[in-house]
Amino acid sequence: MSSPDNTAAESTAAETATAAQGDLKKTERIQRPRGGPHGGGGVGEKADDFWSSARRLVDRMRPERARIGFVLVLTVLSVAVSAVGPRILGHATDLVFNGLVGARMEPGTQVPEDVSTMVEQMDVVPGHGVDFDAVGKVLLGVLALYLLGALFAWLAGFVLNGLVQGVVRRLRDDVEAKIHRLPLGYFDRQPRGELLSRATNDIDNVAQSLQQTLSQLLTALLTVIGVLAMMLWISPLLALVALVSIPVSMVVAGLVMKRSQSLFVNQWRQTGVLNGLVEESYSGHALVKVFGHREETEERFGKVNDELYQASWSAQFVSGLVMPIMAFVGNLTYVVVAVVGAVRVTAGTLSIGEVQAFIQYTRQFNQPVSQVASMVNLLQSGVASAERVFQVLDAPEEDDTGRLALVDGPGEVRFEDVSFSYDPERPLIEHLDLVARPGETVAIVGPTGAGKTTLVNLVMRYYEVNAGRVLLDGVDIAQVSRRDLRGRIGMVLQDTWLFSGTIADNIAYGRPGATRDEIEAAARATFVDRFVHTLPEGYETVLEEDGANLSAGERQLLTIARAFLTDPALLILDEATSSVDTRTEALLQQAMKALRQDRTSFVIAHRLSTIRDADLIVAMEDGRIVEQGTHTELLAAGGLYARLSAAQSAAAGGEG
């Protein structure tokens, strides 16, 4: 028998395939509330608080504390250099201006009284012109400082890029791991396109937002601090004038953020809806063509696309108001500083170079504030996407802890007074009792929606029973971990699931450590070896996506070989031959007969001819077992099974 470790991957494959199969079981699952690309029911209809999501996103950066500290040091150095630069350039301006004034004055010239105060503050030497050597040294010093600042800024950006990508990589890993821990019911309620959008588009948007905003936000905040310090050093009065713009800017940004956050959440919600529609239309492209629904599909796409357009336009327009408003506030501040500075120069309390430096600082002070404002839309878009990702991470998980351990047993399955429904208001299975004895093949038949697939899903613990118990070798499976349980079960579904890899890898998916001899033995036992030898690369033939370069029967044989290799104690075959022709079905029947040998098996089949040799046939209708027995006994009883058999025989005769 296979161990749980060897079949964990097979369990995941079965869950994934069963989730995909859900679209083909809509009649049976109609009791469940279900969302879709064109209706409600998607997770995340209401956005969380902006600040709580932003703090949560910041918390995910804690493992990068060392690199964050390094980036902070580099950014401080870069900003410090940039903050000192204008002050030094102001000194160069004073040298030039003082030299020009001194060159126009003869030694001993009397300075007019109305400008004497201003000239006294200057380092003017009558008869001496501009000291170009001193000016050159100052300019070279400034150039060196700016080059050093650029180097610090580049290093900070380089480290920050690795930091952000590390955060996003862990976020992707967490989402991937979370998806495998979610119950099957989550996927029934969540449109696949919407979930894919959260796992791809939203995470990419978070990465882009972090990449573009973290560096600029950090630089902007430090620039404000550094520039403010220099402004206070030059003139506290002018600094006070410049600071008036801060509360105005904060009020404007706050009002816009409050409005635009909900708009960005709606934008990404509509993106998920559109992705769901595209995924649905693409996967069902052939049927859309066959049934002539192209115009209807295009109309639905156009409607959803228009809604996304309106949502995106509104979000961008409202958030885009921040930048022009902030620019207007900054220009007003600039004008006031220039006027007050000119007055201070004439009063002799400031030099021309200091006023020039202060005006540059005013621009530098307003620029980061405007940058923060311009990043509001990008930041809100990123946080809105992060909210949607966090909603996936916060979804309730399957509890996979178990108090009891399964032991190797004969494989008896017993349903004791089991009741189950997807929706409490619409019962499906009620008070069901059934025993599958060790080594028996139990066939489950009945009309669509009778509860056949639901029955085996309860054995797999994809869903928990509402009442009663399901026992495997006398152990209540509700007390056993799902990993341990599914490690004893092999499953072959109607919808084959193959990945892009070699044939050998696809067979070994359930037992990654299987040897080549074991893989080929499983292939020979299930008749896969026949067609593999006709392929140019044999077992090393690389399959296309979903095994598109194989026929339906060959794909099904591969999944049977995969289950055979796991050597399960319990086998579930869910309509594994319904999508193939009669000749291929006969081959599949031989493969499945070899697979069922000496193990308990549940077989769900619509073609009654495939289960005549079953040890027990269970006929279900409306979630109840209406009769059970052998093929001969049920035909003689003249009940549901007999009616289904007669209907299929009549259909076969009519086709002939």
DAHU-V72394 format. One line per field, one symbol per residue. ss: DSSP state (@ for helix, = for strand, . for the rest). Layout:
ss: ???
//
This chain:
ss: ...@@@@@@@@@@@@@@@@@@@@@@........................@@@@@@@@@@..@@@@@@@@@@@@@@@@@@@@@@@@@@@@@@@@@@@@@@@@@@.........@@@@@@@@...........@@@@@@@@@@@@@@@@@@@@@@@@@@@@@@@@@@@@@@@@@@@@@@@@@@=.@@@@@@..@@@@@@@@@@@@@@@@@@@@@@@@@@@@@@@@@@@@@@@@@@@.@@@@@@@@@@@@@@@@@@@@@@@@@@@@@@@@@@@@@@@@@@@@@@@@.@@@@@@...@@@@@@@@@@@@@@@@@@@@@@@@@@@@@@@@@@@@@@@@@@@@@@@@@@@@@.....@@@@@@@@@@@@@@@@@@@@@@@.@@@@@@@@@@@@@@@@@@...=......=........========..=..=..========....======.....@@@@@@@@.......======..==@@@=.@@@@@..=====........=@@@@@@@@.....@@@@@@@@@@..@@@@@.....@@@.=..@@@....@@@@@@@@@@@@@@@...=====.......@@@@@@@@@@@@@@@...=====...@@@@....======..======.@@@@@@@..@@@@@@@@@@@@@@@@.
//
